[in-house]
């Protein structure tokens, strides 16, 4: 087995969950819900499940595990397998049209296209796997259409819901799902892959330069990356509130007084909500960064 193919779940802490998925592959539930962990871990575990449902060798393996080495597994890991579809409710319609990628927006048009695809047999010998991320608690037209699709059992298609917590999804979706909880991440741990973005934000909060151009560059920011950056800001504020500031971003947020920190916390939560409602990620981050720059600029003279 190629342990490096899905690195986010290569840690032995995920062996139990992968073993559960290996067994589930014998009679896959129509809807699997993956909660907990990080966004990368949920996505890699969902891809592992897709490999379990499609790898030609999994059905013959003693433990039912996918090989993670054949062409099918390699295509699934890269998100390019024909029977793997992914939708994200945080991607705006405009972003979906201007920068179409492997993960599409979750809207009524995409749901109609998906329901049409479900009428056809999968391209391969396994099952079609549909990943659904960034879904909200709203019962909008697309959500209602999705619920109807889930009410129609299909022997050739399985759905995977990905969410930090099941409480962020419609109860009717959760009730239809087989739920698995990934190991909960350290609430204050840093995402080292975001270092260049954090550095750019630090420069902007200090000097008012660079970040807006960086975030608005074509193709530079998508909903998933924006969500990770907002989470990094929330973790940074958590360290500040716990008097454990260590990073440059922590130090800048530590300039804020109690009222400023409360306002910052509220703005970060509002920015997360804006992503959930489909506002373009670049606009969300531009607005937040501008507000934080003014907040910190006004706070510094009082503290120094």
Long-range contacts (C-beta under 8 A, 24 or more apart in sequence): 1-65, 1-66, 1-67, 1-68, 1-69, 2-67, 2-68, 2-69, 2-73, 3-68, 5-68, 5-69, 5-73, 5-74, 5-77, 6-44, 6-45, 6-47, 6-48, 6-68, 6-77, 7-44, 8-38, 8-40, 8-41, 8-43, 8-44, 8-45, 9-41, 9-44, 9-45, 9-48, 13-183, 14-41, 14-45, 14-182, 14-183, 17-45, 17-180, 17-182, 18-45, 18-48, 18-65, 19-63, 19-65, 20-180, 21-45, 21-48, 21-49, 21-52, 21-180, 22-52, 22-58, 22-63, 22-64, 22-65, 23-64, 24-49, 24-52, 24-178, 25-52, 25-53, 25-58, 25-64, 26-64, 28-53, 28-127, 28-158, 29-158, 29-177, 29-178, 30-150, 30-153, 30-154, 30-157, 30-158, 30-159, 30-176, 31-150, 31-158, 31-159, 31-160, 31-161, 31-173, 31-176, 31-177, 31-178, 32-158, 32-159, 32-160, 32-161, 32-177, 32-178, 32-180, 33-160, 33-161, 33-162, 33-163, 33-166, 33-169, 33-173, 33-174, 33-177, 33-178, 33-179, 33-180, 34-160, 34-161, 34-162, 34-163, 34-180, 34-182, 35-162, 35-163, 35-164, 35-165, 35-166, 35-179, 35-180, 35-181, 35-182, 36-164, 36-165, 36-181, 36-182, 36-183, 36-184, 37-182, 37-183, 37-184, 37-185, 38-185, 38-191, 39-162, 39-164, 39-224, 39-227, 39-228, 41-182, 41-185, 42-133, 42-162, 42-163, 42-182, 43-131, 43-133, 43-162, 45-180, 45-182, 46-129, 46-131, 46-160, 46-162, 47-76, 47-77, 47-79, 47-84, 49-129, 49-158, 49-160, 50-76, 50-81, 50-84, 50-129, 50-131, 50-160, 51-76, 51-77, 53-126, 53-127, 53-129, 53-158, 54-81, 54-83, 54-124, 54-125, 54-126, 54-127, 54-129, 55-126, 56-125, 72-124, 72-126, 79-103, 81-124, 82-123, 82-124, 83-122, 83-123, 83-124, 83-126, 83-127, 83-128, 83-129, 84-128, 84-129, 84-131, 85-114, 85-117, 85-128, 85-129, 85-130, 85-131, 86-130, 86-131, 86-132, 86-133, 87-114, 87-130, 87-131, 87-132, 87-133, 88-133, 88-134, 88-223, 88-224, 89-132, 89-133, 89-134, 89-135, 89-136, 89-276, 89-278, 90-133, 90-134, 90-223, 90-224, 90-226, 90-227, 90-275, 90-276, 90-278, 90-281, 91-134, 91-222, 91-223, 91-278, 92-223, 92-278, 92-279, 92-280, 92-281, 93-278, 94-280, 95-222, 95-223, 95-280, 95-281, 99-218, 99-219, 99-222, 101-222, 103-131, 103-133, 103-222, 103-224, 105-278, 106-132, 106-133, 106-134, 106-135, 106-142, 107-142, 107-278, 108-141, 108-142, 108-145, 110-142, 111-142, 111-145, 111-146, 111-149, 112-145, 114-149, 115-145, 115-149, 118-149, 118-154, 118-157, 121-156, 122-156, 122-157, 127-156, 127-157, 127-158, 128-156, 128-157, 128-158, 129-157, 129-158, 129-159, 129-160, 130-157, 130-158, 130-159, 130-160, 131-160, 131-162, 132-159, 132-160, 132-161, 132-162, 133-162, 133-163, 133-224, 134-223, 134-227, 134-275, 134-276, 135-161, 135-163, 135-168, 135-169, 135-170, 135-173, 136-168, 136-276, 136-277, 137-168, 137-169, 137-170, 139-170, 143-170, 146-173, 147-172, 147-173, 150-176, 151-176, 187-235, 187-238, 188-235, 188-238, 188-239, 188-242, 188-244, 189-235, 190-232, 190-235, 190-247, 191-228, 191-231, 191-232, 194-228, 194-229, 194-232, 197-225, 197-229, 197-232, 198-229, 198-232, 198-247, 198-248, 198-249, 199-248, 201-229, 201-233, 201-249, 201-289, 202-248, 202-249, 202-252, 204-289, 204-293, 205-249, 205-252, 205-289, 205-292, 205-293, 205-296, 206-252, 208-293, 211-285, 211-289, 212-286, 212-289, 212-290, 215-282, 215-285, 215-286, 215-289, 216-282, 216-286, 220-282, 221-281, 221-282, 221-285, 222-281, 223-275, 223-281, 225-281, 226-275, 226-281, 226-282, 226-284, 226-285, 227-272, 227-275, 229-285, 230-268, 230-271, 230-272, 230-275, 230-284, 230-285, 230-288, 233-268, 234-265, 234-268, 237-261, 237-264, 237-265, 237-268, 252-296, 253-296, 255-296, 255-299, 255-300, 255-303, 255-304, 256-295, 256-296, 256-299, 257-299, 257-302, 257-303, 260-295, 260-296, 260-299, 263-295, 264-292, 264-295, 267-291, 267-292
